[in-house]
Amino acid sequence: MVRGVMNALQSALAALRNRAAATPEQVRKRAFAILFVVSVTTAVGNNGMQSVLPAIGRQIGIPDPMVTAIYSLSALLWAMSSPFWAKASDQRGRKPLILLGLGGFVVSMIACGAVVSAGARHMATPMIIFVFFLLARALFGLFGSAANPASQAYIADQTTREQRTQSMSTLAGAFGLGTIFGPLAAAMFVLPIVGLSGPMFAFALIAAVVMFVVLRWLPESHPVKADTEAAPTTIKPMKSGPFWMDPRLRPFLIYGFLASTCQTAMIQMLGFLIIDKVHLSPLAALDYLKMAMMTGAIAGLMAQWGLIRMFRMSPRDLLRWGAALGCAGSVIMVFSPDYWTLVIAYTVSSLGFAFTRPGFTAGASLSVDQPEQAAAAGAIAAVNGLNVILAPLFLLLYERVRPGPFVVSALILAGLTIYAFANSSLRNVSDGATSEDEATESMLEKSDEGAV
């Protein structure tokens, strides 16, 4: 799998060597290929680290809720800094912010690897290791958050409103691809000398290579100053003040926050749930966790790269089907008697969450004007970061009532299904979108970019 990513990167580099003779459309596709590799790299690193985090915590002796709390400070900083970086991308350009985000990822991974290595060697007490781990991960939340809104805004700069749902879906597919490669790569890099810190050092090295690719070959994209696709009176300007007060974005942010909270809680609890279900040591349970995460990721990729395009699903369709399938997966999880039923439940819920993410991301993008894309992207990035803060609460509930978190998730997602039908903004989001037009060609088809 890692070899496949490297081959894709080499193919993308080979294509970029011919950039002088490339047409504007080819340049655009190649830029999207690089952005996709950026998203895959960070997703692989974050999901790989997340897959070994339960084993790290139990090996070092950090309590389970505190293990999930390592992500919470980073998530809070992500939520606070994303709107700032989105605004900065309007002023300084998209490319510098993407580079800053990758740099934050590299430094954070190196620091996390060093802390885990020290903890495995018992160079400090578990509480001291926890504090340093918390701070090392926080570097990603503070600086790594620059890349996400800048990448989304870059795509918005280069696409029409008709292309945006498909493009956002493709970018969101990097999350599912990272869920496949992350656990596999993490298990591969757990080596005798470096142990559980090995994956973090490896991910930092890969991200440094991608950072060079961005620096050398990604064209700059500047914000669009005026909307040429809609009359000025068709879309109200974004109100000054906090982004959550804007009535156009608020329904999508509410939906996105709650759906992402359920997804994050399920992902972060999965490792602990599998360790407890199979009754093996944390290291021995890694293979079971890898299988579950891969199955869920394949379902997500099938949705984002197959079903969405095959059925020309609009954001409205994604919002409804996503919440309903996520609810069904949570209900199955409540009653799962064994490991394989758990895998089925996680797969169904992953299919649903693969619809919700591009649904509320593209919906928010389509609800605002072109010059406001960076602000909308920053709002979505903040929502995606802020929801992680609640994950320790789900784990605390899990320790007291095992089915409790999944019952809560099922109720939330059932409510979101109703909300997607009842709210006028969510119900009418497909107006002016692309559900009837022919889907655009995938920006990363193997014959063109060599990136899949």
Disulfide bonds with the S-S distance in Angstrom:
none
